[in-house]
Amino acid sequence: MINNYLLIREGYVPINIKFLDRKLYYDAFKEFDDKRKTSIMEEIVGKAITNSYHKRLAYLEGMEIVTLAEYAHREKKSHSNLINKAHRQTIEAFLEKGVWKISTSYTFPFPNRFFNLLCNVIYYGYQYEGQKG
């Protein structure tokens, strides 16, 4: 809960860290305890933020959302390939209640709206509700 408060305060969306890989999650804490490094936790939180953005953009823009399996069938693409891309987050798929979903308006390979947004924030500086920081 404190993580989400800090994310929202800094202009990010709240996240839900899934316990799909408990070992990786506990490894993140062990890495910090042993080496004072945060690389594993950064990866976990980064993926959670990206997943949250993809989901929110799809719903807020009123897009038709389907399961990745349905999308693969409609677009005649390999479902297993799409699952791999979803895990790597190279497509705008998101995990919702344990099921990978995607907007039917998604086009390959990019534009990735989240990636473009992130690049703009990095290039132009942090802006949130008209404030610069």
N, CA, C and O atoms as a GROMACS GRO file, in nm:
protein
  532
    1MET      N    1   0.082  -0.118   0.000
    1MET     CA    2   0.000   0.000   0.000
    1MET      C    3   0.087   0.126   0.000
    1MET      O    4   0.056   0.223  -0.068
    2ILE      N    5   0.195   0.124   0.075
    2ILE     CA    6   0.285   0.239   0.078
    2ILE      C    7   0.351   0.258  -0.058
    2ILE      O    8   0.371   0.371  -0.103
    3ASN      N    9   0.384   0.147  -0.124
    3ASN     CA   10   0.441   0.157  -0.259
    3ASN      C   11   0.347   0.232  -0.351
    3ASN      O   12   0.390   0.320  -0.426
    4ASN      N   13   0.217   0.198  -0.346
    4ASN     CA   14   0.121   0.264  -0.434
    4ASN      C   15   0.105   0.412  -0.398
    4ASN      O   16   0.090   0.495  -0.488
    5TYR      N   17   0.108   0.445  -0.272
    5TYR     CA   18   0.103   0.586  -0.233
    5TYR      C   19   0.220   0.662  -0.296
    5TYR      O   20   0.201   0.770  -0.352
    6LEU      N   21   0.340   0.604  -0.286
    6LEU     CA   22   0.458   0.671  -0.342
    6LEU      C   23   0.449   0.681  -0.494
    6LEU      O   24   0.487   0.783  -0.551
    7LEU      N   25   0.401   0.577  -0.559
    7LEU     CA   26   0.386   0.580  -0.705
    7LEU      C   27   0.287   0.688  -0.748
    7LEU      O   28   0.314   0.767  -0.838
    8ILE      N   29   0.172   0.691  -0.682
    8ILE     CA   30   0.069   0.790  -0.717
    8ILE      C   31   0.120   0.932  -0.690
    8ILE      O   32   0.098   1.022  -0.771
    9ARG      N   33   0.188   0.951  -0.579
    9ARG     CA   34   0.243   1.082  -0.545
    9ARG      C   35   0.339   1.131  -0.653
    9ARG      O   36   0.348   1.252  -0.678
   10GLU      N   37   0.410   1.039  -0.717
   10GLU     CA   38   0.506   1.076  -0.821
   10GLU      C   39   0.445   1.075  -0.961
   10GLU      O   40   0.516   1.094  -1.059
   11GLY      N   41   0.313   1.053  -0.971
   11GLY     CA   42   0.246   1.061  -1.100
   11GLY      C   43   0.234   0.930  -1.175
   11GLY      O   44   0.199   0.929  -1.293
   12TYR      N   45   0.263   0.818  -1.109
   12TYR     CA   46   0.250   0.687  -1.172
   12TYR      C   47   0.117   0.625  -1.133
   12TYR      O   48   0.048   0.675  -1.044
   13VAL      N   49   0.083   0.517  -1.199
   13VAL     CA   50  -0.039   0.444  -1.165
   13VAL      C   51  -0.009   0.346  -1.053
   13VAL      O   52   0.105   0.301  -1.038
   14PRO      N   53  -0.110   0.312  -0.974
   14PRO     CA   54  -0.089   0.210  -0.871
   14PRO      C   55  -0.066   0.074  -0.935
   14PRO      O   56  -0.107   0.050  -1.048
   15ILE      N   57   0.001  -0.013  -0.862
   15ILE     CA   58   0.032  -0.145  -0.916
   15ILE      C   59  -0.017  -0.253  -0.822
   15ILE      O   60  -0.045  -0.229  -0.704
   16ASN      N   61  -0.025  -0.373  -0.876
   16ASN     CA   62  -0.056  -0.492  -0.798
   16ASN      C   63   0.053  -0.593  -0.829
   16ASN      O   64   0.054  -0.651  -0.937
   17ILE      N   65   0.143  -0.613  -0.735
   17ILE     CA   66   0.251  -0.709  -0.758
   17ILE      C   67   0.196  -0.848  -0.736
   17ILE      O   68   0.154  -0.884  -0.626
   18LYS      N   69   0.197  -0.924  -0.841
   18LYS     CA   70   0.144  -1.061  -0.837
   18LYS      C   71   0.248  -1.154  -0.778
   18LYS      O   72   0.368  -1.134  -0.794
   19PHE      N   73   0.201  -1.254  -0.711
   19PHE     CA   74   0.290  -1.355  -0.654
   19PHE      C   75   0.295  -1.476  -0.747
   19PHE      O   76   0.286  -1.590  -0.701
   20LEU      N   77   0.308  -1.450  -0.876
   20LEU     CA   78   0.318  -1.560  -0.971
   20LEU      C   79   0.450  -1.634  -0.955
   20LEU      O   80   0.459  -1.754  -0.979
   21ASP      N   81   0.551  -1.561  -0.916
   21ASP     CA   82   0.682  -1.623  -0.895
   21ASP      C   83   0.732  -1.580  -0.757
   21ASP      O   84   0.811  -1.486  -0.745
   22ARG      N   85   0.686  -1.650  -0.656
   22ARG     CA   86   0.724  -1.616  -0.518
   22ARG      C   87   0.874  -1.621  -0.498
   22ARG      O   88   0.931  -1.538  -0.426
   23LYS      N   89   0.940  -1.718  -0.563
   23LYS     CA   90   1.085  -1.731  -0.546
   23LYS      C   91   1.155  -1.603  -0.593
   23LYS      O   92   1.245  -1.553  -0.525
   24LEU      N   93   1.115  -1.551  -0.708
   24LEU     CA   94   1.176  -1.428  -0.759
   24LEU      C   95   1.152  -1.311  -0.663
   24LEU      O   96   1.242  -1.230  -0.639
   25TYR      N   97   1.031  -1.304  -0.608
   25TYR     CA   98   0.997  -1.197  -0.515
   25TYR      C   99   1.086  -1.205  -0.390
   25TYR      O  100   1.138  -1.103  -0.344
   26TYR      N  101   1.101  -1.324  -0.335
   26TYR     CA  102   1.185  -1.341  -0.216
   26TYR      C  103   1.333  -1.323  -0.251
   26TYR      O  104   1.411  -1.276  -0.168
   27ASP      N  105   1.370  -1.360  -0.372
   27ASP     CA  106   1.508  -1.337  -0.417
   27ASP      C  107   1.541  -1.187  -0.420
   27ASP      O  108   1.654  -1.147  -0.394
   28ALA      N  109   1.441  -1.106  -0.451
   28ALA     CA  110   1.462  -0.961  -0.455
   28ALA      C  111   1.499  -0.909  -0.316
   28ALA      O  112   1.589  -0.826  -0.302
   29PHE      N  113   1.430  -0.958  -0.215
   29PHE     CA  114   1.463  -0.916  -0.078
   29PHE      C  115   1.599  -0.970  -0.035
   29PHE      O  116   1.675  -0.901   0.033
   30LYS      N  117   1.627  -1.094  -0.074
   30LYS     CA  118   1.757  -1.153  -0.039
   30LYS      C  119   1.870  -1.075  -0.107
   30LYS      O  120   1.974  -1.050  -0.046
   31GLU      N  121   1.849  -1.037  -0.233
   31GLU     CA  122   1.951  -0.960  -0.305
   31GLU      C  123   1.980  -0.829  -0.231
   31GLU      O  124   2.095  -0.787  -0.219
   32PHE      N  125   1.874  -0.765  -0.182
   32PHE     CA  126   1.895  -0.640  -0.111
   32PHE      C  127   1.967  -0.665   0.023
   32PHE      O  128   2.059  -0.592   0.059
   33ASP      N  129   1.922  -0.768   0.095
   33ASP     CA  130   1.987  -0.799   0.223
   33ASP      C  131   2.135  -0.832   0.207
   33ASP      O  132   2.218  -0.786   0.284
   34ASP      N  133   2.167  -0.913   0.106
   34ASP     CA  134   2.304  -0.961   0.086
   34ASP      C  135   2.395  -0.860   0.018
   34ASP      O  136   2.511  -0.843   0.057
   35LYS      N  137   2.342  -0.792  -0.084
   35LYS     CA  138   2.428  -0.708  -0.169
   35LYS      C  139   2.389  -0.560  -0.173
   35LYS      O  140   2.458  -0.479  -0.235
   36ARG      N  141   2.278  -0.527  -0.106
   36ARG     CA  142   2.227  -0.389  -0.110
   36ARG      C  143   2.197  -0.346  -0.254
   36ARG      O  144   2.215  -0.229  -0.289
   37LYS      N  145   2.151  -0.440  -0.335
   37LYS     CA  146   2.113  -0.412  -0.474
   37LYS      C  147   1.963  -0.430  -0.489
   37LYS      O  148   1.900  -0.506  -0.415
   38THR      N  149   1.906  -0.360  -0.585
   38THR     CA  150   1.761  -0.363  -0.605
   38THR      C  151   1.720  -0.407  -0.746
   38THR      O  152   1.605  -0.388  -0.785
   39SER      N  153   1.811  -0.465  -0.821
   39SER     CA  154   1.782  -0.493  -0.962
   39SER      C  155   1.664  -0.589  -0.981
   39SER      O  156   1.584  -0.569  -1.072
   40ILE      N  157   1.652  -0.691  -0.897
   40ILE     CA  158   1.540  -0.786  -0.913
   40ILE      C  159   1.408  -0.716  -0.881
   40ILE      O  160   1.311  -0.732  -0.955
   41MET      N  161   1.404  -0.639  -0.772
   41MET     CA  162   1.280  -0.570  -0.736
   41MET      C  163   1.246  -0.464  -0.840
   41MET      O  164   1.128  -0.443  -0.868
   42GLU      N  165   1.346  -0.398  -0.897
   42GLU     CA  166   1.320  -0.300  -1.002
   42GLU      C  167   1.252  -0.367  -1.121
   42GLU      O  168   1.160  -0.310  -1.181
   43GLU      N  169   1.296  -0.487  -1.156
   43GLU     CA  170   1.234  -0.560  -1.266
   43GLU      C  171   1.089  -0.596  -1.233
   43GLU      O  172   1.000  -0.582  -1.317
   44ILE      N  173   1.066  -0.644  -1.112
   44ILE     CA  174   0.930  -0.682  -1.070
   44ILE      C  175   0.838  -0.560  -1.074
   44ILE      O  176   0.728  -0.567  -1.130
   45VAL      N  177   0.880  -0.449  -1.014
   45VAL     CA  178   0.798  -0.328  -1.009
   45VAL      C  179   0.782  -0.268  -1.149
   45VAL      O  180   0.673  -0.222  -1.184
   46GLY      N  181   0.888  -0.270  -1.228
   46GLY     CA  182   0.879  -0.218  -1.364
   46GLY      C  183   0.777  -0.292  -1.448
   46GLY      O  184   0.699  -0.230  -1.521
   47LYS      N  185   0.777  -0.424  -1.438
   47LYS     CA  186   0.678  -0.503  -1.513
   47LYS      C  187   0.538  -0.477  -1.462
   47LYS      O  188   0.443  -0.472  -1.540
   48ALA      N  189   0.522  -0.460  -1.330
   48ALA     CA  190   0.390  -0.433  -1.274
   48ALA      C  191   0.338  -0.297  -1.321
   48ALA      O  192   0.220  -0.284  -1.351
   49ILE      N  193   0.425  -0.197  -1.327
   49ILE     CA  194   0.384  -0.064  -1.374
   49ILE      C  195   0.345  -0.071  -1.522
   49ILE      O  196   0.242  -0.015  -1.562
   50THR      N  197   0.425  -0.137  -1.602
   50THR     CA  198   0.394  -0.150  -1.745
   50THR      C  199   0.262  -0.221  -1.766
   50THR      O  200   0.180  -0.178  -1.847
   51ASN      N  201   0.240  -0.330  -1.693
   51ASN     CA  202   0.114  -0.404  -1.701
   51ASN      C  203  -0.003  -0.313  -1.665
   51ASN      O  204  -0.107  -0.314  -1.731
   52SER      N  205   0.014  -0.235  -1.560
   52SER     CA  206  -0.092  -0.146  -1.514
   52SER      C  207  -0.123  -0.038  -1.619
   52SER      O  208  -0.240  -0.007  -1.644
   53TYR      N  209  -0.019   0.018  -1.680
   53TYR     CA  210  -0.040   0.118  -1.786
   53TYR      C  211  -0.112   0.057  -1.907
   53TYR      O  212  -0.208   0.116  -1.958
   54HIS      N  213  -0.069  -0.058  -1.951
   54HIS     CA  214  -0.133  -0.121  -2.067
   54HIS      C  215  -0.281  -0.145  -2.040
   54HIS      O  216  -0.366  -0.119  -2.125
   55LYS      N  217  -0.311  -0.195  -1.922
   55LYS     CA  218  -0.450  -0.223  -1.885
   55LYS      C  219  -0.532  -0.094  -1.880
   55LYS      O  220  -0.641  -0.087  -1.938
   56ARG      N  221  -0.481   0.006  -1.812
   56ARG     CA  222  -0.556   0.131  -1.797
   56ARG      C  223  -0.576   0.201  -1.932
   56ARG      O  224  -0.686   0.251  -1.959
   57LEU      N  225  -0.473   0.205  -2.016
   57LEU     CA  226  -0.488   0.269  -2.147
   57LEU      C  227  -0.595   0.199  -2.230
   57LEU      O  228  -0.677   0.264  -2.294
   58ALA      N  229  -0.594   0.067  -2.229
   58ALA     CA  230  -0.692  -0.008  -2.308
   58ALA      C  231  -0.834   0.020  -2.260
   58ALA      O  232  -0.923   0.044  -2.341
   59TYR      N  233  -0.855   0.019  -2.129
   59TYR     CA  234  -0.989   0.043  -2.076
   59TYR      C  235  -1.030   0.190  -2.089
   59TYR      O  236  -1.144   0.219  -2.126
   60LEU      N  237  -0.941   0.282  -2.058
   60LEU     CA  238  -0.976   0.424  -2.064
   60LEU      C  239  -1.006   0.471  -2.205
   60LEU      O  240  -1.088   0.560  -2.225
   61GLU      N  241  -0.940   0.411  -2.303
   61GLU     CA  242  -0.965   0.450  -2.442
   61GLU      C  243  -1.085   0.376  -2.501
   61GLU      O  244  -1.116   0.391  -2.619
   62GLY      N  245  -1.152   0.296  -2.419
   62GLY     CA  246  -1.274   0.228  -2.462
   62GLY      C  247  -1.253   0.124  -2.571
   62GLY      O  248  -1.341   0.100  -2.654
   63MET      N  249  -1.138   0.063  -2.572
   63MET     CA  250  -1.106  -0.035  -2.675
   63MET      C  251  -1.175  -0.168  -2.648
   63MET      O  252  -1.210  -0.200  -2.535
   64GLU      N  253  -1.193  -0.244  -2.754
   64GLU     CA  254  -1.240  -0.381  -2.736
   64GLU      C  255  -1.123  -0.462  -2.682
   64GLU      O  256  -1.013  -0.459  -2.738
   65ILE      N  257  -1.146  -0.533  -2.574
   65ILE     CA  258  -1.041  -0.610  -2.510
   65ILE      C  259  -1.078  -0.757  -2.518
   65ILE      O  260  -1.190  -0.797  -2.486
   66VAL      N  261  -0.982  -0.838  -2.562
   66VAL     CA  262  -1.004  -0.982  -2.577
   66VAL      C  263  -0.887  -1.056  -2.512
   66VAL      O  264  -0.783  -0.997  -2.482
   67THR      N  265  -0.907  -1.184  -2.493
   67THR     CA  266  -0.796  -1.264  -2.442
   67THR      C  267  -0.689  -1.273  -2.550
   67THR      O  268  -0.716  -1.256  -2.669
   68LEU      N  269  -0.569  -1.300  -2.508
   68LEU     CA  270  -0.460  -1.313  -2.605
   68LEU      C  271  -0.484  -1.432  -2.698
   68LEU      O  272  -0.445  -1.428  -2.815
   69ALA      N  273  -0.548  -1.536  -2.647
   69ALA     CA  274  -0.581  -1.653  -2.730
   69ALA      C  275  -0.678  -1.614  -2.841
   69ALA      O  276  -0.660  -1.654  -2.956
   70GLU      N  277  -0.780  -1.535  -2.807
   70GLU     CA  278  -0.876  -1.488  -2.907
   70GLU      C  279  -0.808  -1.396  -3.008
   70GLU      O  280  -0.833  -1.406  -3.129
   71TYR      N  281  -0.722  -1.308  -2.960
   71TYR     CA  282  -0.649  -1.217  -3.048
   71TYR      C  283  -0.562  -1.296  -3.145
   71TYR      O  284  -0.557  -1.265  -3.264
   72ALA      N  285  -0.492  -1.398  -3.094
   72ALA     CA  286  -0.406  -1.482  -3.179
   72ALA      C  287  -0.489  -1.549  -3.288
   72ALA      O  288  -0.447  -1.556  -3.404
   73HIS      N  289  -0.607  -1.598  -3.251
   73HIS     CA  290  -0.694  -1.663  -3.348
   73HIS      C  291  -0.741  -1.564  -3.455
   73HIS      O  292  -0.737  -1.595  -3.574
   74ARG      N  293  -0.786  -1.447  -3.413
   74ARG     CA  294  -0.835  -1.345  -3.507
   74ARG      C  295  -0.726  -1.297  -3.602
   74ARG      O  296  -0.749  -1.279  -3.722
   75GLU      N  297  -0.607  -1.278  -3.548
   75GLU     CA  298  -0.496  -1.222  -3.627
   75GLU      C  299  -0.409  -1.327  -3.693
   75GLU      O  300  -0.312  -1.295  -3.762
   76LYS      N  301  -0.444  -1.454  -3.670
   76LYS     CA  302  -0.368  -1.566  -3.726
   76LYS      C  303  -0.221  -1.558  -3.686
   76LYS      O  304  -0.131  -1.567  -3.770
   77LYS      N  305  -0.199  -1.541  -3.556
   77LYS     CA  306  -0.064  -1.534  -3.500
   77LYS      C  307  -0.047  -1.648  -3.401
   77LYS      O  308  -0.145  -1.704  -3.351
   78SER      N  309   0.075  -1.682  -3.373
   78SER     CA  310   0.105  -1.789  -3.279
   78SER      C  311   0.073  -1.743  -3.137
   78SER      O  312   0.126  -1.643  -3.089
   79HIS      N  313  -0.014  -1.819  -3.070
   79HIS     CA  314  -0.051  -1.785  -2.933
   79HIS      C  315   0.070  -1.794  -2.840
   79HIS      O  316   0.090  -1.706  -2.757
   80SER      N  317   0.151  -1.898  -2.854
   80SER     CA  318   0.267  -1.912  -2.766
   80SER      C  319   0.368  -1.798  -2.789
   80SER      O  320   0.431  -1.752  -2.694
   81ASN      N  321   0.382  -1.755  -2.914
   81ASN     CA  322   0.470  -1.642  -2.942
   81ASN      C  323   0.418  -1.514  -2.876
   81ASN      O  324   0.496  -1.436  -2.822
   82LEU      N  325   0.287  -1.493  -2.882
   82LEU     CA  326   0.228  -1.376  -2.819
   82LEU      C  327   0.242  -1.381  -2.667
   82LEU      O  328   0.265  -1.278  -2.603
   83ILE      N  329   0.228  -1.498  -2.609
   83ILE     CA  330   0.246  -1.513  -2.464
   83ILE      C  331   0.389  -1.475  -2.426
   83ILE      O  332   0.410  -1.403  -2.328
   84ASN      N  333   0.487  -1.522  -2.503
   84ASN     CA  334   0.626  -1.486  -2.476
   84ASN      C  335   0.647  -1.335  -2.486
   84ASN      O  336   0.715  -1.276  -2.401
   85LYS      N  337   0.588  -1.272  -2.588
   85LYS     CA  338   0.601  -1.128  -2.603
   85LYS      C  339   0.531  -1.055  -2.488
   85LYS      O  340   0.579  -0.951  -2.443
   86ALA      N  341   0.420  -1.109  -2.442
   86ALA     CA  342   0.349  -1.048  -2.329
   86ALA      C  343   0.435  -1.053  -2.203
   86ALA      O  344   0.443  -0.956  -2.129
   87HIS      N  345   0.498  -1.167  -2.179
   87HIS     CA  346   0.586  -1.180  -2.062
   87HIS      C  347   0.704  -1.083  -2.070
   87HIS      O  348   0.745  -1.027  -1.969
   88ARG      N  349   0.758  -1.064  -2.190
   88ARG     CA  350   0.870  -0.970  -2.208
   88ARG      C  351   0.820  -0.826  -2.217
   88ARG      O  352   0.899  -0.731  -2.213
   89GLN      N  353   0.689  -0.811  -2.230
   89GLN     CA  354   0.623  -0.682  -2.244
   89GLN      C  355   0.668  -0.606  -2.367
   89GLN      O  356   0.692  -0.485  -2.363
   90THR      N  357   0.681  -0.677  -2.476
   90THR     CA  358   0.711  -0.614  -2.604
   90THR      C  359   0.584  -0.594  -2.686
   90THR      O  360   0.590  -0.542  -2.798
   91ILE      N  361   0.470  -0.636  -2.631
   91ILE     CA  362   0.339  -0.602  -2.688
   91ILE      C  363   0.256  -0.544  -2.574
   91ILE      O  364   0.289  -0.562  -2.457
   92GLU      N  365   0.149  -0.476  -2.608
   92GLU     CA  366   0.069  -0.407  -2.508
   92GLU      C  367  -0.036  -0.497  -2.444
   92GLU      O  368  -0.150  -0.456  -2.424
   93ALA      N  369   0.003  -0.618  -2.413
   93ALA     CA  370  -0.086  -0.711  -2.343
   93ALA      C  371  -0.074  -0.686  -2.194
   93ALA      O  372   0.026  -0.631  -2.146
   94PHE      N  373  -0.177  -0.728  -2.121
   94PHE     CA  374  -0.174  -0.714  -1.975
   94PHE      C  375  -0.240  -0.835  -1.912
   94PHE      O  376  -0.327  -0.900  -1.970
   95LEU      N  377  -0.196  -0.864  -1.792
   95LEU     CA  378  -0.248  -0.977  -1.716
   95LEU      C  379  -0.360  -0.928  -1.627
   95LEU      O  380  -0.342  -0.837  -1.547
   96GLU      N  381  -0.478  -0.991  -1.641
   96GLU     CA  382  -0.593  -0.954  -1.560
   96GLU      C  383  -0.657  -1.081  -1.506
   96GLU      O  384  -0.707  -1.163  -1.582
   97LYS      N  385  -0.654  -1.096  -1.375
   97LYS     CA  386  -0.707  -1.214  -1.307
   97LYS      C  387  -0.649  -1.342  -1.364
   97LYS      O  388  -0.720  -1.441  -1.384
   98GLY      N  389  -0.519  -1.339  -1.390
   98GLY     CA  390  -0.448  -1.457  -1.437
   98GLY      C  391  -0.462  -1.487  -1.585
   98GLY      O  392  -0.413  -1.590  -1.631
   99VAL      N  393  -0.528  -1.399  -1.661
   99VAL     CA  394  -0.550  -1.420  -1.805
   99VAL      C  395  -0.485  -1.305  -1.882
   99VAL      O  396  -0.508  -1.189  -1.850
  100TRP      N  397  -0.404  -1.339  -1.983
  100TRP     CA  398  -0.345  -1.235  -2.068
  100TRP      C  399  -0.451  -1.180  -2.160
  100TRP      O  400  -0.525  -1.255  -2.224
  101LYS      N  401  -0.459  -1.046  -2.168
  101LYS     CA  402  -0.556  -0.978  -2.253
  101LYS      C  403  -0.485  -0.870  -2.334
  101LYS      O  404  -0.374  -0.829  -2.301
  102ILE      N  405  -0.552  -0.826  -2.441
  102ILE     CA  406  -0.497  -0.724  -2.528
  102ILE      C  407  -0.611  -0.652  -2.598
  102ILE      O  408  -0.720  -0.708  -2.616
  103SER      N  409  -0.586  -0.529  -2.639
  103SER     CA  410  -0.683  -0.453  -2.716
  103SER      C  411  -0.682  -0.504  -2.860
  103SER      O  412  -0.576  -0.537  -2.914
  104THR      N  413  -0.798  -0.512  -2.921
  104THR     CA  414  -0.805  -0.558  -3.060
  104THR      C  415  -0.749  -0.455  -3.156
  104THR      O  416  -0.723  -0.487  -3.272
  105SER      N  417  -0.730  -0.332  -3.111
  105SER     CA  418  -0.675  -0.229  -3.200
  105SER      C  419  -0.524  -0.226  -3.198
  105SER      O  420  -0.463  -0.142  -3.264
  106TYR      N  421  -0.461  -0.317  -3.122
  106TYR     CA  422  -0.315  -0.320  -3.116
  106TYR      C  423  -0.259  -0.356  -3.252
  106TYR      O  424  -0.311  -0.444  -3.320
  107THR      N  425  -0.151  -0.287  -3.292
  107THR     CA  426  -0.084  -0.317  -3.418
  107THR      C  427   0.062  -0.351  -3.391
  107THR      O  428   0.122  -0.298  -3.298
  108PHE      N  429   0.117  -0.437  -3.472
  108PHE     CA  430   0.256  -0.480  -3.454
  108PHE      C  431   0.349  -0.394  -3.536
  108PHE      O  432   0.302  -0.334  -3.633
  109PRO      N  433   0.477  -0.384  -3.505
  109PRO     CA  434   0.535  -0.418  -3.376
  109PRO      C  435   0.518  -0.304  -3.279
  109PRO      O  436   0.511  -0.328  -3.158
  110PHE      N  437   0.511  -0.182  -3.324
  110PHE     CA  438   0.490  -0.064  -3.242
  110PHE      C  439   0.398   0.025  -3.323
  110PHE      O  440   0.384  -0.005  -3.441
  111PRO      N  441   0.336   0.127  -3.278
  111PRO     CA  442   0.378   0.205  -3.163
  111PRO      C  443   0.332   0.144  -3.032
  111PRO      O  444   0.219   0.094  -3.021
  112ASN      N  445   0.415   0.148  -2.938
  112ASN     CA  446   0.384   0.107  -2.802
  112ASN      C  447   0.359   0.236  -2.726
  112ASN      O  448   0.452   0.310  -2.696
  113ARG      N  449   0.234   0.263  -2.695
  113ARG     CA  450   0.198   0.391  -2.634
  113ARG      C  451   0.270   0.415  -2.503
  113ARG      O  452   0.311   0.527  -2.474
  114PHE      N  453   0.286   0.310  -2.422
  114PHE     CA  454   0.356   0.328  -2.295
  114PHE      C  455   0.501   0.365  -2.319
  114PHE      O  456   0.555   0.454  -2.254
  115PHE      N  457   0.566   0.296  -2.413
  115PHE     CA  458   0.705   0.323  -2.444
  115PHE      C  459   0.722   0.467  -2.493
  115PHE      O  460   0.813   0.538  -2.450
  116ASN      N  461   0.632   0.510  -2.582
  116ASN     CA  462   0.638   0.647  -2.633
  116ASN      C  463   0.615   0.748  -2.522
  116ASN      O  464   0.683   0.851  -2.515
  117LEU      N  465   0.519   0.720  -2.433
  117LEU     CA  466   0.494   0.807  -2.320
  117LEU      C  467   0.617   0.817  -2.231
  117LEU      O  468   0.656   0.927  -2.191
  118LEU      N  469   0.677   0.704  -2.202
  118LEU     CA  470   0.796   0.702  -2.117
  118LEU      C  471   0.909   0.782  -2.181
  118LEU      O  472   0.977   0.858  -2.112
  119CYS      N  473   0.931   0.766  -2.310
  119CYS     CA  474   1.036   0.840  -2.380
  119CYS      C  475   1.009   0.990  -2.373
  119CYS      O  476   1.102   1.069  -2.353
  120ASN      N  477   0.883   1.030  -2.391
  120ASN     CA  478   0.849   1.173  -2.383
  120ASN      C  479   0.874   1.229  -2.244
  120ASN      O  480   0.923   1.341  -2.229
  121VAL      N  481   0.840   1.150  -2.141
  121VAL     CA  482   0.863   1.195  -2.004
  121VAL      C  483   1.012   1.212  -1.980
  121VAL      O  484   1.054   1.311  -1.920
  122ILE      N  485   1.091   1.116  -2.026
  122ILE     CA  486   1.236   1.124  -2.007
  122ILE      C  487   1.293   1.243  -2.085
  122ILE      O  488   1.376   1.317  -2.032
  123TYR      N  489   1.249   1.261  -2.210
  123TYR     CA  490   1.305   1.366  -2.295
  123TYR      C  491   1.262   1.506  -2.250
  123TYR      O  492   1.345   1.596  -2.238
  124TYR      N  493   1.132   1.522  -2.224
  124TYR     CA  494   1.080   1.654  -2.193
  124TYR      C  495   1.080   1.686  -2.044
  124TYR      O  496   1.054   1.800  -2.005
  125GLY      N  497   1.108   1.589  -1.962
  125GLY     CA  498   1.107   1.611  -1.818
  125GLY      C  499   0.974   1.571  -1.758
  125GLY      O  500   0.874   1.556  -1.828
  126TYR      N  501   0.975   1.555  -1.630
  126TYR     CA  502   0.856   1.513  -1.556
  126TYR      C  503   0.751   1.623  -1.557
  126TYR      O  504   0.776   1.735  -1.513
  127GLN      N  505   0.633   1.591  -1.607
  127GLN     CA  506   0.521   1.683  -1.604
  127GLN      C  507   0.398   1.610  -1.552
  127GLN      O  508   0.366   1.501  -1.599
  128TYR      N  509   0.332   1.668  -1.459
  128TYR     CA  510   0.212   1.606  -1.405
  128TYR      C  511   0.114   1.717  -1.368
  128TYR      O  512   0.143   1.801  -1.283
  129GLU      N  513  -0.002   1.716  -1.432
  129GLU     CA  514  -0.105   1.816  -1.409
  129GLU      C  515  -0.051   1.958  -1.421
  129GLU      O  516  -0.081   2.044  -1.338
  130GLY      N  517   0.028   1.980  -1.523
  130GLY     CA  518   0.077   2.115  -1.550
  130GLY      C  519   0.194   2.159  -1.465
  130GLY      O  520   0.240   2.272  -1.477
  131GLN      N  521   0.244   2.070  -1.380
  131GLN     CA  522   0.358   2.107  -1.296
  131GLN      C  523   0.484   2.046  -1.353
  131GLN      O  524   0.483   1.932  -1.401
  132LYS      N  525   0.591   2.120  -1.349
  132LYS     CA  526   0.719   2.066  -1.392
  132LYS      C  527   0.801   2.038  -1.267
  132LYS      O  528   0.792   2.108  -1.167
  133GLY      N  529   0.880   1.932  -1.276
  133GLY     CA  530   0.962   1.900  -1.162
  133GLY      C  531   1.098   1.853  -1.205
  133GLY      O  532   1.182   1.821  -1.121
   0.00000   0.00000   0.00000
